[in-house]
Amino acid sequence: MRDFYNKGRMLKSVLLAATLTATAFQAEARPERDLPYPTGKSTAENIMDQVFYLNHFYGFKNYNIENLGAKSVTVIVNRTKGNRPKTNTLTRSLNNNYNDGKIRQRDIAFFSSGKLKATGFLITDYEDNSKSQSYMIYLPALRKIRRFAEPAHDDDWGGTVWTFGDVTLRKPEHETHELLGEESFGHCSGFMEIPKNQRNRYTRNLPTEQPCDHKGKAVYKVKSTMKKFKDWWYDYRVSYIDKKTFGDYRTEYFKDGKMVKIIDRDWGGDHLERIMTRVRRSGNPGMVRTW
């Protein structure tokens, strides 16, 4: 089974990653919001902390998708074998700018089309590691807000082949990490091939061929072995991580020695690198990813 997770070529597409990785924390350690950019030689653990930091968008103080223009929208496309693709669109806002010592992050998203139209989600993460994250959902049919429990790590996310562990719940501490080496990334990103007659206004501009912007980039190769759960759906995964930006281009999942899933991430050529070299936070020269 191949699962291709494309973040797209512009920041509006990168926001999909933030939506899918709205962080879910409990009483375990995690990288801090002010995690400094590394200097010197990196260990496997350091690298995976940086990946976690990036994928959970701790570098943002706050962000609203409307900054990209009224016509900008995050598009989630899901297709099961033999069926037409299904499209959901959403808008979202992320806020990390809390200094009360209680709230760490809030992330809100509203679906604007598809079966989930007008449904809203609010996820609140707390500074206290012993306090679980709060999940709330707005149900338009009932005009009510409901709380819901944290899902299981292996539950499917939104009817896709992603799991909640893939996109929200898994933390660096849930696995042991081994740096297998450094190499040149030798792959193009995967993509969903959608026939022209099945495209709509949201999918008509999606890639029609494999994006190869990351091919040839210098990457770390890290093996992560599951330790939190026994007899899990995968034994270990191998990630290919950009040495400069810590963007994870590809993750391969293995069970009983066989590859069972691939997640590809298209970070949009050099766009992520340009973001990281923008204005540094005043008085904190170690931070290159906060603005």
C-alpha positions as CSV (number, residue, x, y, z in Angstrom):
1,M,0.0,0.0,0.0
2,R,1.4,3.3,-1.0
3,D,0.2,6.5,0.7
4,F,1.4,9.7,-0.8
5,Y,1.1,12.8,1.3
6,N,1.8,15.9,-0.7
7,K,2.1,19.3,1.0
8,G,2.2,21.1,-2.3
9,R,4.3,23.9,-3.8
10,M,3.1,27.0,-1.9
11,L,2.7,27.8,1.8
12,K,-1.1,27.3,1.5
13,S,-0.4,23.7,0.7
14,V,2.1,23.4,3.5
15,L,-0.8,24.3,5.8
16,L,-2.3,20.9,5.1
17,A,0.5,19.4,7.1
18,A,-0.3,21.7,10.0
19,T,-4.0,20.7,9.8
20,L,-3.1,17.0,9.7
21,T,-0.5,17.4,12.5
22,A,-2.6,19.3,15.0
23,T,-0.6,18.1,18.0
24,A,-1.9,15.7,20.5
25,F,0.1,15.6,23.7
26,Q,-0.2,13.9,27.0
27,A,2.2,13.4,29.9
28,E,5.3,12.7,27.9
29,A,8.3,14.8,26.9
30,R,8.2,16.8,23.7
31,P,10.3,19.4,21.9
32,E,9.9,22.9,23.2
33,R,8.4,25.8,21.2
34,D,11.7,27.6,21.3
35,L,13.8,24.6,20.2
36,P,17.0,26.1,18.8
37,Y,18.3,25.3,15.3
38,P,21.0,22.7,15.8
39,T,24.7,23.4,15.5
40,G,27.4,20.8,15.2
41,K,26.9,17.1,14.7
42,S,23.3,15.9,15.1
43,T,22.2,12.6,16.7
44,A,19.2,10.6,15.5
45,E,17.2,11.9,18.5
46,N,18.1,15.5,17.8
47,I,17.1,15.1,14.2
48,M,13.7,13.6,15.0
49,D,13.0,16.4,17.5
50,Q,13.6,18.9,14.7
51,V,11.3,17.0,12.4
52,F,8.6,17.0,15.1
53,Y,9.1,20.7,15.7
54,L,8.7,21.4,12.0
55,N,5.7,19.2,11.3
56,H,3.9,20.6,14.3
57,F,4.6,24.2,13.2
58,Y,6.0,25.5,16.5
59,G,7.9,28.1,14.4
60,F,4.6,30.0,13.9
61,K,3.5,32.5,16.5
62,N,0.1,32.5,14.8
63,Y,-1.2,32.0,11.3
64,N,-4.4,32.4,9.4
65,I,-4.9,30.9,6.0
66,E,-6.6,34.2,4.9
67,N,-3.2,35.7,4.8
68,L,-2.8,33.9,1.5
69,G,-5.9,35.6,0.0
70,A,-9.6,35.1,0.0
71,K,-9.4,32.4,-2.7
72,S,-6.8,30.3,-0.8
73,V,-8.1,27.0,0.6
74,T,-6.6,23.8,1.9
75,V,-7.7,20.8,-0.1
76,I,-7.8,17.2,1.1
77,V,-8.3,14.6,-1.6
78,N,-9.1,11.0,-0.6
79,R,-9.7,8.1,-3.0
80,T,-10.3,4.4,-2.4
81,K,-9.4,1.9,-5.1
82,G,-11.7,1.9,-8.0
83,N,-13.7,4.9,-6.9
84,R,-13.7,8.6,-7.8
85,P,-11.7,11.0,-5.6
86,K,-13.5,12.7,-2.8
87,T,-12.6,16.3,-1.9
88,N,-12.9,18.3,1.3
89,T,-11.8,21.9,1.7
90,L,-11.1,23.8,4.9
91,T,-9.8,27.0,6.4
92,R,-7.8,27.0,9.6
93,S,-6.0,29.2,12.1
94,L,-3.1,28.2,14.4
95,N,-2.1,30.2,17.4
96,N,1.1,29.5,19.4
97,N,1.3,33.0,20.9
98,Y,0.2,32.2,24.5
99,N,2.3,33.4,27.5
100,D,-0.1,32.6,30.4
101,G,1.8,29.4,31.3
102,K,-1.4,27.4,30.7
103,I,-2.1,27.1,27.0
104,R,0.6,26.0,24.6
105,Q,-1.3,26.0,21.3
106,R,-4.8,26.3,19.8
107,D,-5.7,25.1,16.4
108,I,-9.1,25.7,14.8
109,A,-10.4,24.4,11.4
110,F,-13.7,24.7,9.6
111,F,-14.6,22.6,6.6
112,S,-16.0,24.6,3.8
113,S,-17.1,21.9,1.4
114,G,-17.8,18.2,1.2
115,K,-19.8,16.0,3.6
116,L,-18.1,17.8,6.5
117,K,-19.2,21.3,5.3
118,A,-19.5,23.8,8.2
119,T,-18.1,21.3,10.7
120,G,-15.5,22.9,13.0
121,F,-12.7,21.5,15.2
122,L,-10.9,23.2,18.0
123,I,-7.8,21.5,19.6
124,T,-6.2,23.0,22.6
125,D,-2.8,21.9,23.9
126,Y,-1.6,22.8,27.4
127,E,1.8,23.6,28.8
128,D,1.1,21.1,31.6
129,N,2.3,17.7,30.2
130,S,0.1,15.9,32.7
131,K,-3.0,17.5,31.2
132,S,-4.4,15.8,28.1
133,Q,-5.3,17.9,25.0
134,S,-8.8,19.2,24.6
135,Y,-10.8,18.2,21.5
136,M,-14.0,20.0,20.6
137,I,-16.2,19.7,17.5
138,Y,-19.0,21.9,16.2
139,L,-21.8,19.9,14.6
140,P,-23.8,22.1,12.2
141,A,-26.8,19.8,12.0
142,L,-27.3,20.1,15.8
143,R,-25.8,23.5,16.2
144,K,-24.0,22.1,19.2
145,I,-20.4,21.9,20.4
146,R,-19.3,18.5,21.7
147,R,-16.1,17.2,23.3
148,F,-14.6,14.0,22.1
149,A,-12.0,11.6,23.4
150,E,-8.5,11.2,21.9
151,P,-8.6,8.5,19.2
152,A,-6.4,5.4,19.1
153,H,-3.1,5.7,17.4
154,D,-4.0,3.1,14.7
155,D,-7.5,4.5,13.9
156,D,-7.8,5.8,10.4
157,W,-7.8,9.5,9.9
158,G,-10.8,10.8,8.1
159,G,-11.4,7.6,6.2
160,T,-7.9,7.8,4.6
161,V,-5.0,5.3,4.9
162,W,-3.3,7.7,7.3
163,T,-3.6,6.8,11.0
164,F,-4.0,9.3,13.8
165,G,-0.6,8.1,14.9
166,D,0.8,9.2,11.5
167,V,-0.7,12.6,11.6
168,T,-1.2,13.6,15.2
169,L,-0.4,11.3,18.1
170,R,3.1,9.8,17.6
171,K,5.9,11.6,19.4
172,P,9.7,11.0,19.2
173,E,9.6,9.3,22.6
174,H,7.4,6.5,21.2
175,E,10.2,5.1,19.1
176,T,13.9,4.5,19.3
177,H,15.9,6.2,16.6
178,E,19.0,5.2,14.7
179,L,20.9,7.3,12.3
180,L,21.6,5.0,9.3
181,G,23.7,7.6,7.5
182,E,23.6,10.5,5.1
183,E,22.9,10.3,1.4
184,S,21.5,12.1,-1.7
185,F,17.7,11.7,-1.9
186,G,17.0,9.6,-4.9
187,H,13.3,9.8,-5.4
188,C,10.6,12.0,-6.8
189,S,7.5,12.6,-4.7
190,G,4.4,10.5,-5.2
191,F,1.2,12.0,-6.4
192,M,-2.4,11.1,-7.0
193,E,-3.2,10.7,-10.7
194,I,-6.7,12.1,-11.3
195,P,-8.3,11.8,-14.8
196,K,-9.2,15.1,-16.3
197,N,-12.9,14.2,-16.2
198,Q,-12.8,13.5,-12.5
199,R,-11.1,16.8,-11.6
200,N,-13.0,19.7,-10.0
201,R,-12.2,23.3,-9.3
202,Y,-10.2,22.3,-6.3
203,T,-8.2,19.5,-7.9
204,R,-7.7,20.8,-11.5
205,N,-4.3,22.4,-10.6
206,L,-2.9,19.5,-8.7
207,P,0.3,18.0,-10.1
208,T,-0.1,15.8,-13.2
209,E,3.3,14.2,-12.8
210,Q,5.7,13.3,-10.0
211,P,7.3,16.4,-8.4
212,C,11.1,15.9,-8.4
213,D,12.2,19.2,-6.7
214,H,13.7,17.3,-3.8
215,K,15.6,14.7,-5.8
216,G,19.3,15.0,-5.2
217,K,19.0,16.9,-1.9
218,A,21.3,15.9,1.0
219,V,19.3,13.9,3.6
220,Y,19.7,12.1,6.8
221,K,18.4,8.5,6.8
222,V,16.9,7.6,10.2
223,K,15.3,4.3,11.3
224,S,12.6,4.6,14.0
225,T,11.6,1.5,15.8
226,M,8.2,1.4,17.7
227,K,8.6,0.9,21.4
228,K,5.3,2.2,22.8
229,F,3.1,-0.6,21.4
230,K,3.7,-4.3,21.0
231,D,2.6,-6.2,17.9
232,W,2.0,-2.9,16.2
233,W,1.0,-2.5,12.5
234,Y,4.6,-1.6,11.7
235,D,7.8,-2.7,13.2
236,Y,9.9,0.3,12.1
237,R,10.0,3.1,9.7
238,V,12.7,4.8,7.7
239,S,12.7,8.6,7.1
240,Y,14.6,10.7,4.6
241,I,15.1,14.1,6.2
242,D,16.6,17.2,4.6
243,K,19.9,18.1,6.4
244,K,19.3,21.8,6.3
245,T,15.5,22.3,6.8
246,F,14.6,19.0,8.5
247,G,11.7,18.6,6.1
248,D,11.0,14.8,5.9
249,Y,10.6,14.0,2.3
250,R,9.7,10.3,2.6
251,T,8.8,7.8,5.3
252,E,8.8,4.1,4.5
253,Y,7.0,1.7,6.9
254,F,8.0,-1.9,7.4
255,K,6.3,-5.0,8.9
256,D,8.0,-8.4,9.1
257,G,10.7,-7.1,6.7
258,K,8.2,-6.0,4.0
259,M,7.4,-2.4,3.1
260,V,3.7,-1.8,3.9
261,K,3.3,1.9,3.4
262,I,5.0,5.0,2.0
263,I,4.2,8.6,2.9
264,D,5.8,11.2,0.6
265,R,5.8,14.9,1.4
266,D,6.3,17.6,-1.2
267,W,7.6,20.6,0.6
268,G,7.5,22.8,-2.6
269,G,11.0,22.9,-3.9
270,D,13.1,25.5,-2.0
271,H,10.1,27.2,-0.5
272,L,10.6,25.7,3.0
273,E,14.3,26.8,2.9
274,R,13.3,30.4,2.0
275,I,10.8,30.4,5.0
276,M,13.5,29.3,7.4
277,T,15.9,32.1,6.4
278,R,13.3,34.9,7.0
279,V,13.5,37.4,9.8
280,R,14.8,35.9,13.1
281,R,13.1,36.6,16.3
282,S,14.7,39.7,18.0
283,G,17.0,38.8,20.8
284,N,17.0,35.0,20.0
285,P,19.7,34.4,17.4
286,G,19.3,30.7,17.8
287,M,15.8,30.8,16.4
288,V,15.6,30.8,12.6
289,R,12.1,29.5,12.2
290,T,10.0,31.8,14.3
291,W,8.4,34.9,12.9
